[in-house]
Amino acid sequence: MTTNDDALSALLSRYSVGPKHLVEPGPSDQQLALMVEAALRAPDHGELLPYRFKAVRGEARQRMAELFAAAARAAGKDEAGAALDAERALRPPVSVAVVARLDMGHPQVPVHEQWAAIGGALANFLNAAHLLGYAGKMLSGAKVRDPAVVAAFCEPGEILLGWIALGTPSRRPSGPSRKSGVETALQIWPG
């Protein structure tokens, strides 16, 4: 078996980069489509496609900012807190809502496998963004449960997981991962 060292090195160099370190340009529609194509390659028992990605760019970012501010106020935040939440919607050049569409009663694909498919799709999406020269980070928070925010992004029965903030990294993270512990994450089962 051979490995593609360049591809593996690229995967091992991916970091999550928060919105304050993301600048224009964000990915184009064609690049977003490539990211979704990569997401579609994740394992998905029964090919249920238990997720959707909804891109927010341009003027739609302002509408999302208004939703975030209203959700902050509904959660009891003051105007400074609402303004901060609105800024979080405007900071990344592109945001992508991640929505789960689970089939709770599927006869062959249990819900935990559908969640695993969503996680795999999310990882592939972020890896593709990285390979295209972008950076991103998955973000959520209490606003994913705000009824108005959920209604804006979800059909009935769907679950809003959060948003991927995407853009060009203003700095390139490097060095060892903050997550270490292969020895903790990988265990050899003795049988």
N, C-alpha and C positions, 0 to 999 in steps of 0.2 A: 504494500500500500504506500502511495506517495502522498505527501501533503503539499499544499500550496503555501509556502512560508510567507509570501507577501500577504495573502488573504488572512492568514492566522495572525500575523503581526498587526494588520489593520484592525482586526477584531479586538486584539489585546490592548490596543491603544485608545479604545473608545471610553469616554468619560461622560457622565451627565454634566451638562453645563446649564446653569440657571439663567433666567431671563435677563438679569442685569448685565450678563456678559454676552448677550446676543445682539447683533446689529444687522442692518440691511447689508446685502440682500438676503431675503428669505428664499426658500425653494420655489421654483416655478410650478405651474400646474403639471407640466410634464414630469418634473422631478418628484412631485408629490405622488403622481401616478406610479412611478417606479418604486417609491417607498411602499405603496400599497401592494404592488405586485410582489415585492419581497415579503410583505406581511402574509400574503395569500399562500406562500410556500411553507408556512408553519404547519406542524401537524394539526389536523382537524378531523377527528374521527367522525365519519358520516358526512363530511363536507357540509356541515351545518352553517358555516360562516356566522358564528355567534357574536360578531362584532361589526361595528361600522366606524368609520373615521369621517369626521366632518370638519373641513378646513375653514378657518376664519382668517380672512386677510382683508386688506384695504379698509373700506368704510365700515364693514361688518365688525371690525375691532371696536369701533366706538359704541355700537349697539351692545356688544358683549361687556364693555366697560360699564355701561349704564345698568345692565343686569347684575354685574358684580357689585356695584355700589348699592343698588336696591337690596340685594341679598345681605350685604353687610349691615345696612340699616335695620332690616328685618331681624337680624341676629343680635341687635342691640348695640352695634358699634356706633360711635359718634361720627361726625362729618369727616374728621381726619382719618378715621379708620375706613370709612366708605371711599374717600379719595385714594387711599393707599390701595384698596382692592381694585378700584377702577384703573389705577396706573398699572397694576399687574396684568390687566387685560391688554393694555396698549403697548407694553414694553417689548414683547417679542414681535419680530416682523410677521410671523405666522404662528397661529395656534391651531391645534388639531384636537377637537373633542374626540374622546374615545368612549364609545357607547357599546354596552353589552346587550345582546339579544339572545337570551337563554331560552331553550326549550325545556322547561321544568319537567315535563312528562314524557320526554323522548324514550321510546322503548329499548333502545340499544346504546344510547350515548348519555351516561349520567352527567349531572350538572358539573361535577368536579372535572370531568374531561373537557367540558365546554370552557370552563375557566382556564384550564391549562392551554387550550387553543388560543384564547384571548391573550394570555401572557406571552405565548410564543409569537403571535402576530405583533404584539407591541415591541418585543425584543427585535424581531426582524425589521420592523419599521424604523426603529432608532438606529440599528446597525446600518441600514441602507442610507439613512440621512448622514451618518458619519462617513460612510464610504463616498458619498457625493460631496463631501467637504463642509457639511453643515454640522451643527451641534444642537442638542436639545435635552430636555428634561421633562419627565412626567410629573405633573403637579395635580393636586386635588384640593382638599380642605372641605370645610363645612358647606361651601356653596354648592357642592355636588348633590346636596340633599335639599336645597332650596327649591320649592315647588315651581317658581317662575323660571328659574334657570333650567331645571329639569324639563319643563314644558317646552322651552325654547330649543332644546337639543334632542329630545327623545320623543319617540312614539309611545303610545300606551304600552306598558309592560316592559319597557327598556330601562336600563340602569346606566346612569352617567357615571363613568369611572373618574374622569378628570380630563386634563388637557395636556398635550405635548406642546411645550414652547419650543419653537424652531427658529433658527437664524444662523448667521455666520458668526462663529465665535470671535470675540474681540481679543481673546488670548487663547493660546493653545495649552491646555493642561498637559502635564507630562509627569513622569515619575511613576513610582509604584502606586497601585490602586490603594485607596483608603480601606477597601475591603481586602483583608488578607485572611488566610486561614483555609487554604486548600485542604489541609489536614482535618479541619472541622467540617467542611462542606462535603468532602469525599471520604466515605468510610468503606472499607472492604468487609463485606458480610462474610462471616466465617462459615456459614452453612449450617 
